């Protein structure tokens, strides 16, 4: 609300600024959602639920940290030639 602009032009400016901010901070999640969405709707739903829980649950830092480690371990396993999922 600190960046409020009135009128149609103001709404457009706020929308563009918010979209650019969101793209800047969440580009990796957006990329994952696009790739997973093309591959499998179940995976996109799982990732969307994880992000929702991460953003809405109180004191969810443990969830973010655990999720990060899980994704890192999964990536390492895939790089080493394992098949997971």
Steps between C-alpha positions, in 0.01 A plus 500: 500500500802729525516510120128575444407671173145605417322472168539261209852613419596463866357148509702409191820644652440313828430175313812526286720585800353216705541256211865597451566469874333160510693382194824623656456322830318185387647424157631159611161393636329626183747303287436185704125548478522538122724197447307278742169622360601393153617160629246399764201673663549305825852640547382855440226451762752363751738791443215752520382350832858515635531867405156575647594332829835679503333839452198459730602284796629688803867439578555303182876563483561132584283404202699725267833369628393136487350543154820664378712211627265244347516671161882527521534130588258408223700703249828340610343153471379581148843631403662183628276292276229391740138494402263641759128533449 
